[in-house]
Amino acid sequence: MDPLDAHARFGPAATPLTSLFDPFWLAKPFLHALDPEDAHEITLCALESGFVPGQPGGDDPVLATTLFGRALTNPIGLAAGFDKNARVQDQMAAHGFGFVEIGGVTPLPQRGNPRPRVFRLPEDGAVINRLGFPGDGAEVVQRRLHRRGRPAIGFGINLASNADSADPAADFVALAQRFAHDADYLTLDISCPNTANGLVFLDPSRLGDLLARLAEIDWGASRPALVAKLSPDIDDALVERLVATLLGARIDGIAIANTTRARPADLRGASAAEAGGLSGRPLFAESTAMLARVRRLTGGRVTLIGVGGIASGADAYAKIRAGATAVQLYTALIYEGTSLVTSIKRELARRLRSDGFGSVADAAAAPAT
Ligand SMILES: Cc1cc2nc3c(=O)[nH]c(=O)nc-3n(C[C@H](O)[C@H](O)[C@H](O)COP(=O)(O)O)c2cc1C
């Protein structure tokens, strides 16, 4: 078995000995007996209350990197969707992330799709969700952010249009203006499979129109970095057209990828047929291949964020070697808790050094092997 192919060895997670004192492993049987959304709400409340101890601090210097001009002590980020309403960004800093992306935030509050709408597939290390952006809306989220101040780590805000919006591009423009000075970067979520407006900007001409409208914004003193998040469910020809459109509009970053509508034939989880976006281990290979393709198309002109199925340091390393200067994860946390962040960082540092790289950026820029 190729040791770099972390997914070949991934089974239902056994409790690591080093994590016996991690409250997550005590709480997991209880949490996983609940509806995933209820379990998530309890997790957020526990994090908010300060009840969950953080991870040991201090990152290996080889993990240091830069994301949109912001120095990070490590390249591991919390992906959008975990903290939709900016409730626990500071706590996630204490759990060892180098950056956190909150959201998706919509202009107006909305309830999202009917429940149940999140499903665990434990046998597959995966989740299916069709949340449809339930959230507090931009005004409440911004008030919360201003009350707390910026977290001490890299910070991104994921933007999404309201499900019933007649002009989703106007939603993105309004959100970008509102949050322009609240984050290091803003992500345009143009790849959500779960709402009526979620995928409309995968049409290159509509994306071009959106980017033109964003380019007209008067940003004042400083313009935030703009990132577009792509869907893994598009063919190579469309990837090429979308990337060309993004490069033409001088977008700063591309995040690859969002959840997938695809259902690999070997899924074993009982909920595999549920509608929605699939995340976690089954997304790893496809999203990493797509990342490598986008690297070839962009040739270093934009920052790439690798996301999809990361559950180990080997996975994070594979994304970095495919061209990502920063990576994100969400689903694996549901199965392994935040001690995973510490083990990912340890393994990533070891792999960078053993392959002779002095930094994450060097590994991301090196030709693929
Ligand atoms: C429950 C859930 C909610 C999500 N919500 C968002 C979201 O609001 N905006 C977004 O861009 N991605 C969202 N995502 C996608 C993740 O950010 C990420 O791209 C995807 O899950 C793949 O990473 P993972 O395999 O590590 O989970 C969500 C994922 C999950 C599981």
The ligand as an SDF file (V2000), in Angstrom:
LIG
                    3D

 31 33  0  0  0  0  0  0  0  0999 V2000
  -22.4620   20.4140    6.9500 C   0  0  0  0  0  0  0  0  0  0  0  0
  -21.6550   21.1340    5.9060 C   0  0  0  0  0  0  0  0  0  0  0  0
  -21.9310   22.4640    5.6080 C   0  0  0  0  0  0  0  0  0  0  0  0
  -21.1880   23.1400    4.6500 C   0  0  0  0  0  0  0  0  0  0  0  0
  -21.4620   24.4480    4.3890 N   0  0  0  0  0  0  0  0  0  0  0  0
  -20.7030   25.1210    3.4730 C   0  0  0  0  0  0  0  0  0  0  0  0
  -20.9370   26.4980    3.2100 C   0  0  0  0  0  0  0  0  0  0  0  0
  -21.8010   27.1370    3.8110 O   0  0  0  0  0  0  0  0  0  0  0  0
  -20.1930   27.1070    2.2380 N   0  0  0  0  0  0  0  0  0  0  0  0
  -19.1940   26.4280    1.5470 C   0  0  0  0  0  0  0  0  0  0  0  0
  -18.5270   27.0060    0.6850 O   0  0  0  0  0  0  0  0  0  0  0  0
  -18.9330   25.1280    1.8190 N   0  0  0  0  0  0  0  0  0  0  0  0
  -19.6680   24.4750    2.7490 C   0  0  0  0  0  0  0  0  0  0  0  0
  -19.3910   23.1600    3.0120 N   0  0  0  0  0  0  0  0  0  0  0  0
  -18.3150   22.4980    2.2440 C   0  0  0  0  0  0  0  0  0  0  0  0
  -16.9920   22.4770    2.9940 C   0  0  0  0  0  0  0  0  0  0  0  0
  -16.5130   23.7790    3.2270 O   0  0  0  0  0  0  0  0  0  0  0  0
  -15.9460   21.6780    2.1920 C   0  0  0  0  0  0  0  0  0  0  0  0
  -15.7170   22.3160    0.9530 O   0  0  0  0  0  0  0  0  0  0  0  0
  -16.3750   20.2520    1.9230 C   0  0  0  0  0  0  0  0  0  0  0  0
  -17.0840   19.7230    3.0150 O   0  0  0  0  0  0  0  0  0  0  0  0
  -15.1860   19.3460    1.6350 C   0  0  0  0  0  0  0  0  0  0  0  0
  -14.3050   19.2990    2.7400 O   0  0  0  0  0  0  0  0  0  0  0  0
  -14.3270   18.0850    3.8160 P   0  0  0  0  0  0  0  0  0  0  0  0
  -14.3380   16.8310    3.0030 O   0  0  0  0  0  0  0  0  0  0  0  0
  -13.0910   18.2630    4.6300 O   0  0  0  0  0  0  0  0  0  0  0  0
  -15.5560   18.2660    4.6040 O   0  0  0  0  0  0  0  0  0  0  0  0
  -20.1370   22.4680    3.9710 C   0  0  0  0  0  0  0  0  0  0  0  0
  -19.8450   21.1430    4.2950 C   0  0  0  0  0  0  0  0  0  0  0  0
  -20.5860   20.4760    5.2440 C   0  0  0  0  0  0  0  0  0  0  0  0
  -20.2290   19.0470    5.5710 C   0  0  0  0  0  0  0  0  0  0  0  0
  1  2  1  0
  2  3  1  0
  2 30  2  0
  3  4  2  0
  4  5  1  0
  4 28  1  0
  5  6  2  0
  6  7  1  0
  6 13  1  0
  7  8  2  0
  7  9  1  0
  9 10  1  0
 10 11  2  0
 10 12  1  0
 12 13  2  0
 13 14  1  0
 14 15  1  0
 14 28  1  0
 15 16  1  0
 16 17  1  0
 16 18  1  0
 18 19  1  0
 18 20  1  0
 20 21  1  0
 20 22  1  0
 22 23  1  0
 23 24  1  0
 24 25  2  0
 24 26  1  0
 24 27  1  0
 28 29  2  0
 29 30  1  0
 30 31  1  0
M  END
$$$$
